[in-house]
Amino acid sequence: MALLHATSSQASPNRPPVVLMHGAANSSAVWRHWQEALVERGWGSHALDLRGHGRSEGSVDGATMSDYADDVAAFVETLPETPVLMGWSMGGLVALMVAARGHARACVALAPSVPADRRDESVEIRRGVFGAEEYGITSDDPADQPTMRDLDLEERAIALESLSPESRTARDDRKAGIVIESLPCPLLVVTGSEDVDWPRSAYDGMRLPADYIEVPEASHWGLVLNRRVVPGMADWVTDWLDASVS
């Protein structure tokens, strides 16, 4: 079990905290604007660095998706009350895995890696570490980021600062399929109209019951860092939470 670093913000004591999980090859810095938006709406949060990412201990080499979920579950158990879980991309799938264990009042997944109906045992699970270049980020120049078309230069700089090594094992684990049979809590899936990685149609076959929001003019990165759309998204998400968390 790895001890996770959390960047925390406090808000209303009458609402559960929101635990935030970043995507692959990333770290908690991507949640900067979301944490500001949540606290403005009365929701405190803990933005986690997953094992071996950002400022958390441990190594990503050989880390599985279950390792990430185990670490988050251990963090959640230290909290005084059951939180809301919220994750982006790979972190959205981690949030679903932890929520399936009964550790969430509600779950919000921003363009999550889709859970599978069954495990494909033919997929080779390898060790090793890779970086953001496998997601199309091959330059450290904010002006040269074709995957971040809806982000301004400052937002792109935050994205680049958030980058971290990633586990090859966890990526292969997702390719083989992370099976989630059911969730004991409400689920909201948020997608971006300009997201070419995980568009709304990617979830058409997902068997988990969920509410859906599609955000206009938001790319995959825009769902976490586009300051033109995050406030509106935060309104929708917190309205949904107010209605779903009793």
Secondary structure, DSSP 4 states (H G I P E B T S, - for coil): -PPPEEEEE---TTS--EEEE--TT--GGGGHHHHHHHHHTT--EEEEEPTTSTT--S--TT--HHHHHHHHHHHHTTSSS--EEEEETHHHHHHHHHHHTT--SEEEEESPPPPBSS--TTS-----EE-GGGGT---S-TT--GGGTTS-HHHHHHHHHT---EEHHHHHHHHH--B----SS-EEEEEETT-SSS-GGGGTT--S--EEEEETT--TTHHHH-TTTHHHHHHHHHHHHHHH--
